Amino acid sequence: MTRLVHYTPKTLWPSLRENNIDRLFTDFFNGGTSRAVNWLAPVDIQETESAYELSIDLPGVEKKDISISLDKGVLTISGERKGKTVESEGKCHCSERYFGSFKRSFRVGDGINADQISANLHNGVLEVGLPKKEEVKPREIAVEG
């Protein structure tokens, strides 16, 4: 007995478009298997009593390819993940990893102690510490009277 499966083109089209057609056009216009793009490095930002802490996922990015600057209250982190090119003799069956440049900017204002900003790259995660200025830190004020 043959079983008929009914589908609606409306439900098929979005997943087909998102997964295959977009990739087809991207691959075609990027020369095949190239994934050189501007990509967005994901970041987590936490605030403690004494500092702001940023954790940015940068797998495959070397320390020498990262730049961090603070200008007029804006912290900018940029860099590049270098990719491998597919050899003309071999065949690439799948290429899903992106490479290229990235740039993230964050408005931090004047409450940061710029002389004590720290950065550490470990296991593909960049950790940036932004200590608060003393006058910005919360403090208890005793009531006298």
C-alpha positions in Angstrom: 0.0 0.0 0.0 1.4 3.4 -1.0 1.1 6.2 1.6 0.6 9.7 0.3 2.4 12.5 2.2 0.9 15.9 1.8 3.2 18.9 2.1 2.6 22.6 1.7 5.1 24.6 -0.5 4.9 27.5 2.0 6.4 25.4 4.8 9.1 23.9 2.6 10.2 27.1 0.9 11.7 28.9 4.0 13.9 26.1 5.1 15.0 25.3 1.5 15.8 29.0 1.0 17.6 29.5 4.3 19.7 26.4 4.1 20.4 25.7 0.4 19.6 28.5 -1.9 21.2 31.3 0.1 24.3 29.1 0.4 24.3 28.4 -3.3 24.3 32.2 -4.1 26.9 32.9 -1.5 29.2 30.2 -2.8 28.7 31.3 -6.4 29.5 34.9 -5.8 32.4 34.2 -3.4 34.0 31.9 -6.0 32.9 28.5 -4.8 34.0 27.4 -1.3 35.2 30.7 0.0 33.8 31.8 3.4 35.7 35.1 3.7 33.2 37.5 5.2 32.9 40.1 8.0 31.6 38.0 10.9 30.3 38.9 14.3 32.2 37.7 17.3 29.7 36.7 20.0 30.3 38.5 23.4 29.1 38.2 27.0 29.2 41.4 29.2 29.1 41.2 32.9 29.2 44.0 35.5 30.7 43.5 39.0 31.1 46.0 41.7 34.5 47.0 40.5 34.6 46.3 36.8 32.9 45.4 33.5 34.1 42.1 32.0 33.8 41.1 28.4 34.2 37.5 27.1 34.4 37.3 23.3 34.5 34.0 21.4 37.4 34.2 18.9 38.3 30.6 18.0 41.1 30.4 15.5 42.2 34.0 16.0 45.8 34.6 17.0 46.8 37.2 19.6 48.8 39.1 17.0 45.6 39.5 14.8 43.6 41.3 17.6 43.4 45.0 18.1 41.8 46.7 21.1 41.4 50.5 21.4 39.5 53.0 23.6 38.7 56.3 22.1 36.3 58.9 23.4 34.4 56.4 25.5 34.1 53.7 22.8 35.9 50.4 23.2 36.7 48.8 19.8 37.8 45.2 19.4 38.8 44.1 15.9 40.8 41.5 14.2 40.9 38.8 11.6 40.6 35.0 11.5 42.7 33.7 8.7 41.3 30.8 6.7 42.8 28.2 4.5 42.3 28.2 0.8 41.2 25.1 -1.0 44.0 23.6 -3.1 43.3 23.4 -6.8 44.3 19.7 -6.8 41.9 18.6 -4.1 38.1 18.7 -3.7 36.4 20.5 -0.9 33.3 18.6 0.1 32.1 21.0 2.8 33.2 24.4 4.0 31.1 25.9 6.8 33.7 27.8 8.9 33.8 31.5 8.3 37.0 33.6 8.2 37.8 37.2 7.6 37.7 40.4 9.7 35.5 41.3 12.6 34.9 44.4 14.6 32.9 45.1 17.7 32.4 48.5 19.4 31.0 49.2 22.8 30.2 52.6 24.4 31.7 52.5 27.9 31.6 56.2 28.7 34.0 58.0 31.1 33.5 55.7 34.1 36.3 53.3 33.0 39.9 53.5 34.3 41.6 53.4 30.9 45.1 52.9 32.4 44.1 49.5 33.9 42.2 47.8 31.1 43.4 44.3 30.7 43.0 41.7 27.9 43.8 38.0 27.9 43.3 35.4 25.1 43.0 31.8 26.4 41.5 28.8 24.6 39.9 30.9 21.9 38.1 33.3 24.4 39.3 36.9 24.7 38.6 38.3 28.2 38.7 42.1 28.6 38.6 43.7 32.0 37.4 47.3 32.3 37.9 48.5 35.9 35.6 51.2 37.0 36.9 54.5 38.3 36.8 54.9 42.1 34.1 57.6 42.0 31.9 55.4 39.8 31.9 52.4 42.2 28.9 52.2 44.5 29.6 53.1 48.1 27.7 53.2 51.4 27.2 56.6 52.9 26.7 56.7 56.7 23.9 58.9 58.0 25.0 61.0 60.9 22.9 62.9 63.2 
